[in-house]
Amino acid sequence: MEKFFDLFKKNLKTLRLELRLLEPSAENAELIWNTLKAENRGDFAFINYSPKYDKPLPESVDDVLEIMKNDDKMAADNGVVWYIFHNNNLVGYQRIHYWPQSKTIQFAAVWFVKSAWGHGFSQEVHNTLEQISFEQLKVHRVTRQCMAGNLHSKKSIENAGYHLDGCVRDSHLMPDGTWMDHLTYTKLESEYKD
Ligand SMILES: CC(C)(COP(=O)(O)OP(=O)(O)OC[C@H]1O[C@@H](n2cnc3c(N)ncnc32)[C@H](O)[C@@H]1OP(=O)(O)O)[C@@H](O)C(=O)NCCC(=O)NCCS
């Protein structure tokens, strides 16, 4: 477990991006809020980066601070949360978890601001995390998942060569009262190509 934190619990760099660990502080919450407040909530309908179940994104700087504190607790045992910067501007978020019993890294949650979609940023981040997972940590598999209606995410995961393992039916109760399936994907050690 310690090795996991040594390799992952630090700031990382990819070709174009910086993944930074941010402390839950008023200053950092302000930075994230200033980035997210102008985003269209409809573009994030299939995530829950929010303290409120029926809201996809935070609605105030206090909400952001609450998310950061919750993430800190959630990540304490087996996870890492990064905020992603491009040219020193905050553009995204990534959370991962490690499950030692199954030698699995779960890429648990990711978002980018709309202006950062379509540049291959998610792929770039996942490539780096896969490299560390398979080449340094020697895990057996990595997992990704998305709501079935999240066409951008589904495409991004499938283009990255993940295998669709299954569909969890009616997994999410959506804010409008309808039910949404959840798709779960894996890539095994034997399927990894750097
Ligand atoms: C889902 C999401 C993370 C995908 O992010 P992304 O960075 O656009 O995804 P990818 O890295 O797979 O980028 C692929 C796109 O970039 C393009 N691209 C441009 N340069 C590229 C490069 N150097 N490498 C790879 N792709 C590149 C690809 O052609 C592709 O475009 P297309 O979708 O029009 O075919 C993003 O849409 C998002 O944040 N959505 C809202 C939150 C959300 O739903 N999160 C996921 C929850 S499961």
The ligand as a Tripos MOL2 file, in Angstrom:
@<TRIPOS>MOLECULE
LIG
   48    50     1     0     0
SMALL
NO_CHARGES

@<TRIPOS>ATOM
      1 C1        -15.7750   12.5050  -20.8660 C.3       1 LIG1
      2 C2        -14.6010   13.5040  -20.9170 C.3       1 LIG1
      3 C3        -13.7530   13.3590  -19.6600 C.3       1 LIG1
      4 C4        -13.7640   13.1820  -22.1680 C.3       1 LIG1
      5 O1        -12.6580   14.0840  -22.2000 O.3       1 LIG1
      6 P1        -11.7770   14.2930  -23.5310 P.3       1 LIG1
      7 O2        -10.4780   14.8530  -23.1050 O.co2     1 LIG1
      8 O3        -12.5750   15.0440  -24.5350 O.co2     1 LIG1
      9 O4        -11.6360   12.7860  -24.0130 O.3       1 LIG1
     10 P2        -10.4490   12.1080  -24.8420 P.3       1 LIG1
     11 O5         -9.1240   12.3000  -24.2420 O.co2     1 LIG1
     12 O6        -10.9030   10.7030  -25.0900 O.co2     1 LIG1
     13 O7        -10.4610   12.9810  -26.1730 O.3       1 LIG1
     14 C5        -10.9450   12.4250  -27.3490 C.3       1 LIG1
     15 C6        -11.2300   13.4840  -28.3910 C.3       1 LIG1
     16 O8        -10.1140   14.3760  -28.5120 O.3       1 LIG1
     17 C7         -9.6160   14.3300  -29.8730 C.3       1 LIG1
     18 N1         -8.1500   14.5300  -29.8060 N.ar      1 LIG1
     19 C8         -7.5300   15.6740  -30.1820 C.ar      1 LIG1
     20 N2         -6.2160   15.5550  -29.9510 N.ar      1 LIG1
     21 C9         -6.0070   14.3220  -29.4240 C.ar      1 LIG1
     22 C10        -4.8630   13.6250  -28.9610 C.ar      1 LIG1
     23 N3         -3.6400   14.1910  -28.9810 N.pl3     1 LIG1
     24 N4         -4.9960   12.3800  -28.4410 N.ar      1 LIG1
     25 C11        -6.2310   11.7980  -28.3810 C.ar      1 LIG1
     26 N5         -7.3550   12.4140  -28.8050 N.ar      1 LIG1
     27 C12        -7.2440   13.6660  -29.3290 C.ar      1 LIG1
     28 C13       -10.0590   12.9740  -30.3840 C.3       1 LIG1
     29 O9        -10.1260   12.9590  -31.7900 O.3       1 LIG1
     30 C14       -11.4100   12.8600  -29.7430 C.3       1 LIG1
     31 O10       -12.3430   13.6870  -30.4070 O.3       1 LIG1
     32 P3        -13.7980   13.1390  -30.7490 P.3       1 LIG1
     33 O11       -14.4630   12.7970  -29.4350 O.co2     1 LIG1
     34 O12       -14.4540   14.2680  -31.4600 O.co2     1 LIG1
     35 O13       -13.5750   11.9140  -31.5730 O.co2     1 LIG1
     36 C15       -15.1460   14.9750  -21.0730 C.3       1 LIG1
     37 O14       -16.0360   15.0180  -22.1580 O.3       1 LIG1
     38 C16       -15.8440   15.4840  -19.8130 C.2       1 LIG1
     39 O15       -15.1890   16.0070  -18.9110 O.2       1 LIG1
     40 N6        -17.1950   15.3690  -19.7570 N.am      1 LIG1
     41 C17       -17.9910   15.8780  -18.6110 C.3       1 LIG1
     42 C18       -17.7120   15.1160  -17.3540 C.3       1 LIG1
     43 C19       -17.8800   13.6270  -17.5550 C.2       1 LIG1
     44 O16       -18.8600   13.1700  -18.1190 O.2       1 LIG1
     45 N7        -16.8970   12.8620  -17.0490 N.am      1 LIG1
     46 C20       -16.8310   11.4110  -17.2000 C.3       1 LIG1
     47 C21       -17.5900   10.7230  -16.1500 C.3       1 LIG1
     48 S1        -17.5660    8.9640  -16.3740 S.3       1 LIG1
@<TRIPOS>BOND
     1     1     2 1
     2     2     3 1
     3     2     4 1
     4     2    36 1
     5     4     5 1
     6     5     6 1
     7     6     7 2
     8     6     8 1
     9     6     9 1
    10     9    10 1
    11    10    11 2
    12    10    12 1
    13    10    13 1
    14    13    14 1
    15    14    15 1
    16    15    16 1
    17    15    30 1
    18    16    17 1
    19    17    18 1
    20    17    28 1
    21    18    19 ar
    22    18    27 ar
    23    19    20 ar
    24    20    21 ar
    25    21    22 ar
    26    21    27 ar
    27    22    23 1
    28    22    24 ar
    29    24    25 ar
    30    25    26 ar
    31    26    27 ar
    32    28    29 1
    33    28    30 1
    34    30    31 1
    35    31    32 1
    36    32    33 2
    37    32    34 1
    38    32    35 1
    39    36    37 1
    40    36    38 1
    41    38    39 2
    42    38    40 1
    43    40    41 1
    44    41    42 1
    45    42    43 1
    46    43    44 2
    47    43    45 1
    48    45    46 1
    49    46    47 1
    50    47    48 1
@<TRIPOS>SUBSTRUCTURE
     1 LIG1         1 GROUP 0 **** ****
